[in-house]
Amino acid sequence: MAKIPAYKKDEETGAVIFQDATAYAQRKKVIEVNKLSAMAKKDSKRSINSMKREIKDLKQIVFDLIEAKAGGQEAPPAEEEGQ
């Protein structure tokens, strides 16, 4: 059997009306868990995209170094980032 919710929604305003003192705390915990899981999912996508960009940049650097060595040219000096 399904548990009867300790809150109901107002039809006109959409506001949640709690009938139990602990229901508000329980609902707040559920909302917080959902928010944290959404943030984790978003951060995961960001880190994957960041890694893809880094790999692309590293591939380009390696390709340039190989081309420079194969062409008989001296390899360009390594550039330091962040300065």
VOMARPA-499366 format. One record per atom (N, C-alpha, C): x, y, z; chain; residue in one letter. Coordinates in steps of 0.2 Angstrom, whole numbers, plus 5000, padded with zeros to 4 digits. Atoms other than C-alpha are relative to their C-alpha. Layout:
BEGIN
<site <X,Y,Z>,'A','A'>
...
//
This chain:
BEGIN
<site <5004,4994,5000>,'A','M'>
<site <5000,5000,5000>,'A','M'>
<site <5004,5006,5000>,'A','M'>
<site <4996,4994,5000>,'A','A'>
<site <5006,5017,4996>,'A','A'>
<site <4999,5005,5006>,'A','A'>
<site <5001,4996,4994>,'A','K'>
<site <5009,5029,5010>,'A','K'>
<site <4996,5007,4998>,'A','K'>
<site <5004,4994,5002>,'A','I'>
<site <4997,5044,5011>,'A','I'>
<site <5005,5006,5002>,'A','I'>
<site <4995,4994,4999>,'A','P'>
<site <5007,5060,5009>,'A','P'>
<site <4998,5004,5006>,'A','P'>
<site <5002,4996,4994>,'A','A'>
<site <5008,5071,5024>,'A','A'>
<site <4999,5007,4998>,'A','A'>
<site <5001,4993,5002>,'A','Y'>
<site <5006,5086,5013>,'A','Y'>
<site <4996,5000,4993>,'A','Y'>
<site <5004,4999,5006>,'A','K'>
<site <4995,5092,4999>,'A','K'>
<site <5001,5006,4996>,'A','K'>
<site <4998,4994,5004>,'A','K'>
<site <4996,5104,4985>,'A','K'>
<site <4993,5004,4999>,'A','K'>
<site <5006,4996,5001>,'A','D'>
<site <4984,5119,4984>,'A','D'>
<site <4999,5000,4992>,'A','D'>
<site <5002,5000,5007>,'A','E'>
<site <4975,5118,4967>,'A','E'>
<site <5001,5007,4997>,'A','E'>
<site <4999,4993,5003>,'A','E'>
<site <4975,5137,4964>,'A','E'>
<site <5007,5003,5000>,'A','E'>
<site <4993,4997,5000>,'A','T'>
<site <4992,5142,4969>,'A','T'>
<site <5006,4996,4999>,'A','T'>
<site <4995,5005,5001>,'A','G'>
<site <5002,5126,4968>,'A','G'>
<site <5004,5000,5006>,'A','G'>
<site <4996,5000,4993>,'A','A'>
<site <5009,5129,4986>,'A','A'>
<site <4999,4993,5003>,'A','A'>
<site <5000,5006,4996>,'A','V'>
<site <5013,5114,4996>,'A','V'>
<site <4997,5001,5007>,'A','V'>
<site <5003,4999,4994>,'A','I'>
<site <5002,5113,5012>,'A','I'>
<site <5002,4994,5004>,'A','I'>
<site <4998,5005,4996>,'A','F'>
<site <5010,5102,5026>,'A','F'>
<site <4995,4999,5005>,'A','F'>
<site <5004,5002,4994>,'A','Q'>
<site <4999,5092,5038>,'A','Q'>
<site <5003,4997,5006>,'A','Q'>
<site <4996,5003,4995>,'A','D'>
<site <5013,5085,5048>,'A','D'>
<site <5006,5004,5001>,'A','D'>
<site <4994,4996,4998>,'A','A'>
<site <5027,5094,5057>,'A','A'>
<site <5007,4997,4997>,'A','A'>
<site <4994,5003,5002>,'A','T'>
<site <5040,5081,5051>,'A','T'>
<site <5000,5000,4992>,'A','T'>
<site <5000,5000,5007>,'A','A'>
<site <5034,5081,5033>,'A','A'>
<site <5004,5005,4996>,'A','A'>
<site <4996,4994,5003>,'A','Y'>
<site <5042,5098,5029>,'A','Y'>
<site <5008,4998,5000>,'A','Y'>
<site <4993,5001,5000>,'A','A'>
<site <5059,5092,5035>,'A','A'>
<site <5002,4994,4995>,'A','A'>
<site <4998,5005,5005>,'A','Q'>
<site <5058,5076,5025>,'A','Q'>
<site <5000,5002,4993>,'A','Q'>
<site <5000,4997,5007>,'A','R'>
<site <5053,5085,5009>,'A','R'>
<site <5006,5004,4999>,'A','R'>
<site <4994,4996,5001>,'A','K'>
<site <5067,5097,5012>,'A','K'>
<site <5006,4996,4999>,'A','K'>
<site <4995,5005,5001>,'A','K'>
<site <5079,5082,5013>,'A','K'>
<site <5000,4998,4993>,'A','K'>
<site <5000,5003,5007>,'A','V'>
<site <5073,5075,4997>,'A','V'>
<site <5002,5005,4995>,'A','V'>
<site <4998,4994,5005>,'A','I'>
<site <5074,5092,4988>,'A','I'>
<site <5008,5001,5000>,'A','I'>
<site <4993,4999,5000>,'A','E'>
<site <5092,5094,4994>,'A','E'>
<site <5004,4994,4997>,'A','E'>
<site <4997,5006,5004>,'A','V'>
<site <5097,5076,4988>,'A','V'>
<site <4999,5001,4993>,'A','V'>
<site <5001,4999,5007>,'A','N'>
<site <5089,5080,4971>,'A','N'>
<site <5005,5005,4997>,'A','N'>
<site <4995,4994,5002>,'A','K'>
<site <5099,5096,4970>,'A','K'>
<site <5007,4998,5000>,'A','K'>
<site <4993,5002,5000>,'A','L'>
<site <5115,5088,4975>,'A','L'>
<site <5002,4995,4994>,'A','L'>
<site <4999,5005,5005>,'A','S'>
<site <5113,5074,4962>,'A','S'>
<site <5000,5003,4993>,'A','S'>
<site <5000,4997,5006>,'A','A'>
<site <5109,5086,4948>,'A','A'>
<site <5006,5004,4999>,'A','A'>
<site <4994,4996,5001>,'A','M'>
<site <5124,5097,4952>,'A','M'>
<site <5006,4995,4999>,'A','M'>
<site <4995,5005,5002>,'A','A'>
<site <5135,5081,4952>,'A','A'>
<site <5000,4998,4993>,'A','A'>
<site <5000,5002,5007>,'A','K'>
<site <5129,5076,4935>,'A','K'>
<site <5002,5006,4996>,'A','K'>
<site <4998,4995,5004>,'A','K'>
<site <5132,5093,4928>,'A','K'>
<site <5007,5001,5001>,'A','K'>
<site <4992,4999,4999>,'A','D'>
<site <5150,5094,4936>,'A','D'>
<site <5003,4994,4996>,'A','D'>
<site <4997,5005,5004>,'A','S'>
<site <5153,5077,4928>,'A','S'>
<site <5001,5001,4993>,'A','S'>
<site <5000,4998,5007>,'A','K'>
<site <5148,5083,4911>,'A','K'>
<site <5006,5005,4998>,'A','K'>
<site <4995,4995,5001>,'A','R'>
<site <5159,5098,4913>,'A','R'>
<site <5007,4997,5000>,'A','R'>
<site <4993,5003,5000>,'A','S'>
<site <5175,5088,4918>,'A','S'>
<site <5001,4996,4994>,'A','S'>
<site <4999,5004,5006>,'A','I'>
<site <5172,5076,4903>,'A','I'>
<site <5002,5005,4994>,'A','I'>
<site <4999,4995,5006>,'A','N'>
<site <5171,5091,4891>,'A','N'>
<site <5007,5003,5001>,'A','N'>
<site <4994,4997,4999>,'A','S'>
<site <5186,5099,4899>,'A','S'>
<site <5006,4995,4998>,'A','S'>
<site <4995,5005,5002>,'A','M'>
<site <5196,5083,4897>,'A','M'>
<site <5001,4999,4993>,'A','M'>
<site <5000,5001,5007>,'A','K'>
<site <5191,5081,4879>,'A','K'>
<site <5004,5006,4997>,'A','K'>
<site <4996,4994,5002>,'A','R'>
<site <5198,5099,4876>,'A','R'>
<site <5007,4999,5001>,'A','R'>
<site <4993,5001,4999>,'A','E'>
<site <5214,5095,4884>,'A','E'>
<site <5003,4995,4996>,'A','E'>
<site <4998,5005,5005>,'A','I'>
<site <5216,5079,4874>,'A','I'>
<site <5001,5003,4993>,'A','I'>
<site <4999,4997,5007>,'A','K'>
<site <5213,5089,4858>,'A','K'>
<site <5006,5004,5000>,'A','K'>
<site <4994,4995,5000>,'A','D'>
<site <5226,5102,4863>,'A','D'>
<site <5006,4996,5000>,'A','D'>
<site <4993,5004,5000>,'A','L'>
<site <5239,5089,4867>,'A','L'>
<site <5001,4996,4994>,'A','L'>
<site <4999,5004,5006>,'A','K'>
<site <5236,5079,4851>,'A','K'>
<site <5003,5005,4995>,'A','K'>
<site <4997,4995,5005>,'A','Q'>
<site <5239,5096,4841>,'A','Q'>
<site <5007,5001,5002>,'A','Q'>
<site <4993,4999,4998>,'A','I'>
<site <5255,5099,4851>,'A','I'>
<site <5004,4994,4998>,'A','I'>
<site <4996,5006,5002>,'A','V'>
<site <5261,5081,4848>,'A','V'>
<site <5001,5000,4992>,'A','V'>
<site <4999,4999,5008>,'A','F'>
<site <5257,5083,4829>,'A','F'>
<site <5004,5005,4998>,'A','F'>
<site <4995,4995,5002>,'A','D'>
<site <5266,5099,4828>,'A','D'>
<site <5007,4998,5001>,'A','D'>
<site <4993,5002,4999>,'A','L'>
<site <5281,5092,4836>,'A','L'>
<site <5003,4995,4995>,'A','L'>
<site <4998,5005,5005>,'A','I'>
<site <5281,5077,4825>,'A','I'>
<site <5002,5003,4993>,'A','I'>
<site <4999,4996,5006>,'A','E'>
<site <5279,5088,4810>,'A','E'>
<site <5007,5004,4999>,'A','E'>
<site <4994,4996,5000>,'A','A'>
<site <5293,5099,4815>,'A','A'>
<site <5007,4995,5000>,'A','A'>
<site <4994,5005,5000>,'A','K'>
<site <5305,5084,4818>,'A','K'>
<site <5001,4997,4993>,'A','K'>
<site <5000,5003,5006>,'A','A'>
<site <5300,5076,4802>,'A','A'>
<site <5003,5004,4994>,'A','A'>
<site <4998,4996,5005>,'A','G'>
<site <5303,5091,4792>,'A','G'>
<site <5007,5003,5000>,'A','G'>
<site <4993,4998,4999>,'A','G'>
<site <5321,5093,4798>,'A','G'>
<site <5001,5007,5004>,'A','G'>
<site <5000,4994,4996>,'A','Q'>
<site <5316,5109,4808>,'A','Q'>
<site <5002,4998,5007>,'A','Q'>
<site <4999,5000,4993>,'A','E'>
<site <5321,5112,4826>,'A','E'>
<site <4993,5001,5003>,'A','E'>
<site <5006,5000,4996>,'A','A'>
<site <5307,5109,4838>,'A','A'>
<site <4999,5007,5003>,'A','A'>
<site <5001,4994,4997>,'A','P'>
<site <5299,5125,4844>,'A','P'>
<site <5001,4999,5008>,'A','P'>
<site <4999,5001,4993>,'A','P'>
<site <5303,5129,4862>,'A','P'>
<site <4993,4999,5004>,'A','P'>
<site <5006,5001,4997>,'A','A'>
<site <5289,5123,4874>,'A','A'>
<site <4998,5007,5004>,'A','A'>
<site <5003,4994,4997>,'A','E'>
<site <5277,5137,4880>,'A','E'>
<site <4997,4998,5006>,'A','E'>
<site <5003,5001,4993>,'A','E'>
<site <5272,5138,4898>,'A','E'>
<site <4994,5004,5000>,'A','E'>
<site <5007,4997,4999>,'A','E'>
<site <5254,5142,4902>,'A','E'>
<site <5000,5003,5007>,'A','E'>
<site <5002,4997,4993>,'A','G'>
<site <5248,5153,4916>,'A','G'>
<site <5005,5006,5001>,'A','G'>
<site <4995,4995,4999>,'A','Q'>
<site <5262,5166,4914>,'A','Q'>
<site <4998,5006,4996>,'A','Q'>
//
